[in-house]
Amino acid sequence: MTITKRPAIYLIALFCLTLGACSSTSDTQSFLDKGHRGLYALSADDMGRMQFYISREVLAHRITADGQTNADDVIVLPTKTRGKVLEAGANWLRVSFSDGGTGSIFLASGKGEDSLYKFATEVEGGGFERLENLPDRIFVNQGNRYKIIYGENAFLLIDQKDLKKIVNERTHLAGAKK
């Protein structure tokens, strides 16, 4: 068996490729209730100017009038589908993932800790509940009911550049001289 030594150039190239892969950053990050919305006092208008994304794929089948799921009437939201905030409440956002869409609800926990805005639905009696907390995982949209097959724990991501642009529009003090 012969052992050949690789030239140093191959090791350097391998090191550079590894370093490049480790240092690449994503252009999105999880959108947090306190860490983003609260900290920067983001208004509904501010959030309407930001690009939002869904964190993971969501698959849902429409439930027919007789209570059966209809696999022919399916909603698929691929991972990182782009969305736009249409409306905002104290701890919820309505985000549309299609032009002219009425939007889906994403709810922060509202329990004091910082939290993600997770996929939610309107519930009987008013208000919203996260889909991951509902045993039947039924999502209501425009009067239609959908059974979430997977993706009930999806949450919102934001474009870091959009957030930075809005933060940079805030008043920045230059500091005082001695």
C-alpha positions in Angstrom: 0.0 0.0 0.0 1.4 3.3 -1.0 0.6 6.5 1.0 0.7 9.6 -1.1 0.8 13.0 0.5 -1.6 15.6 -0.7 -0.1 18.9 -1.7 -0.7 21.7 0.8 -2.8 23.5 -1.7 -5.5 20.8 -1.4 -5.6 21.2 2.4 -5.8 24.9 2.1 -8.7 24.7 -0.4 -10.5 22.2 1.9 -10.0 24.5 4.9 -11.4 27.5 2.9 -14.4 25.6 1.7 -15.1 24.4 5.3 -14.7 27.9 6.7 -17.0 29.4 4.0 -19.7 26.8 4.7 -19.5 27.5 8.5 -19.6 31.3 8.2 -22.5 31.6 5.8 -25.5 33.2 7.4 -29.1 33.0 6.6 -31.0 36.1 5.6 -33.9 35.1 7.8 -34.4 34.7 11.5 -37.3 33.8 13.8 -39.6 36.7 14.6 -39.9 37.2 18.3 -42.7 39.0 20.2 -40.5 40.8 22.7 -37.1 40.5 21.0 -38.2 42.2 17.8 -41.8 43.6 18.0 -41.6 44.9 21.5 -37.9 45.9 21.6 -38.2 48.0 18.5 -41.8 49.1 19.0 -42.7 47.8 15.6 -46.1 49.0 14.4 -48.5 47.2 12.1 -47.2 49.6 9.4 -43.6 48.7 10.1 -44.4 45.0 10.0 -46.3 45.5 6.8 -43.1 46.8 5.1 -41.2 43.7 6.2 -40.9 40.4 4.3 -42.2 37.5 6.4 -41.8 33.8 5.7 -43.3 30.6 7.1 -40.7 28.4 8.9 -41.7 25.0 7.5 -44.0 23.4 5.1 -47.7 23.2 6.0 -50.1 20.7 4.4 -53.9 20.9 5.0 -56.9 19.1 3.6 -60.3 20.9 3.4 -63.0 19.3 5.5 -66.3 18.8 3.5 -69.8 19.6 4.8 -70.2 15.9 5.9 -67.0 16.2 8.1 -64.7 14.2 5.8 -61.3 15.5 4.6 -61.0 16.1 0.9 -57.5 15.3 -0.4 -58.5 16.9 -3.7 -58.8 20.3 -2.0 -55.4 20.8 -0.5 -53.4 23.8 0.7 -49.6 23.5 0.6 -47.4 26.3 2.0 -43.8 25.4 1.1 -41.0 26.2 3.6 -40.1 29.9 3.4 -43.2 30.9 1.5 -43.3 34.7 1.5 -46.0 36.5 3.5 -47.1 40.0 4.3 -48.6 41.3 7.5 -52.2 42.5 6.9 -53.3 43.2 10.4 -51.8 43.1 14.0 -53.3 42.7 17.4 -51.7 42.8 20.9 -50.0 39.3 20.5 -51.1 38.2 17.1 -50.5 38.9 13.4 -52.6 38.1 10.3 -50.3 37.2 7.5 -51.2 36.6 3.9 -49.2 34.1 1.8 -51.0 34.9 -1.5 -51.9 38.1 -3.3 -55.4 39.1 -2.2 -55.5 36.4 0.5 -57.3 37.1 3.8 -54.4 35.8 5.8 -53.6 33.3 8.5 -53.2 34.0 12.2 -49.9 33.7 14.0 -50.0 34.0 17.8 -47.3 34.8 20.4 -47.8 33.0 23.7 -48.6 36.2 25.6 -47.4 34.4 28.8 -44.6 36.9 29.7 -41.7 35.1 28.0 -40.4 36.0 24.6 -42.0 33.8 22.1 -42.3 33.0 18.4 -45.4 33.8 16.4 -46.8 30.3 15.7 -49.6 29.2 13.4 -53.0 29.7 15.0 -56.7 29.7 14.2 -59.8 31.5 15.4 -61.7 29.5 18.1 -65.4 29.4 19.1 -66.2 32.1 21.5 -63.6 34.5 20.0 -59.9 34.7 20.2 -57.2 32.6 18.8 -55.4 29.4 19.8 -52.1 27.9 18.5 -52.8 24.9 16.2 -50.2 22.9 18.0 -52.3 23.1 21.2 -55.5 21.9 19.6 -56.1 18.1 19.6 -57.9 18.1 16.2 -55.6 20.7 14.5 -58.4 22.3 12.6 -57.7 25.6 10.9 -60.5 27.9 9.8 -60.0 30.2 6.8 -62.8 32.2 5.0 -65.4 29.9 6.6 -63.7 26.8 5.3 -62.3 24.2 7.8 -59.0 22.5 7.1 -57.3 19.5 8.8 -53.6 20.3 9.3 -51.8 17.1 8.2 -48.4 18.6 9.2 -46.9 22.0 9.9 -49.1 22.9 12.9 -46.0 24.2 14.7 -44.9 26.5 11.9 -43.8 30.0 13.0 -42.9 33.3 11.3 -39.5 34.2 10.1 -38.4 37.7 9.0 -35.9 39.1 6.6 -33.0 40.5 8.6 -32.3 43.2 6.1 -35.9 44.5 6.4 -35.7 44.6 10.2 -32.3 46.4 10.0 -33.7 49.0 7.6 -36.6 49.8 9.9 -34.4 49.9 13.0 -32.0 52.2 11.2 -34.9 54.6 10.6 -35.3 55.1 14.3 -33.6 58.1 16.0 -30.0 57.4 16.7 -28.2 59.7 19.0 -24.7 60.8 18.0 -23.5 61.1 21.6 -22.4 64.1 23.7 -19.0 65.8 23.6 -16.9 66.5 26.7 
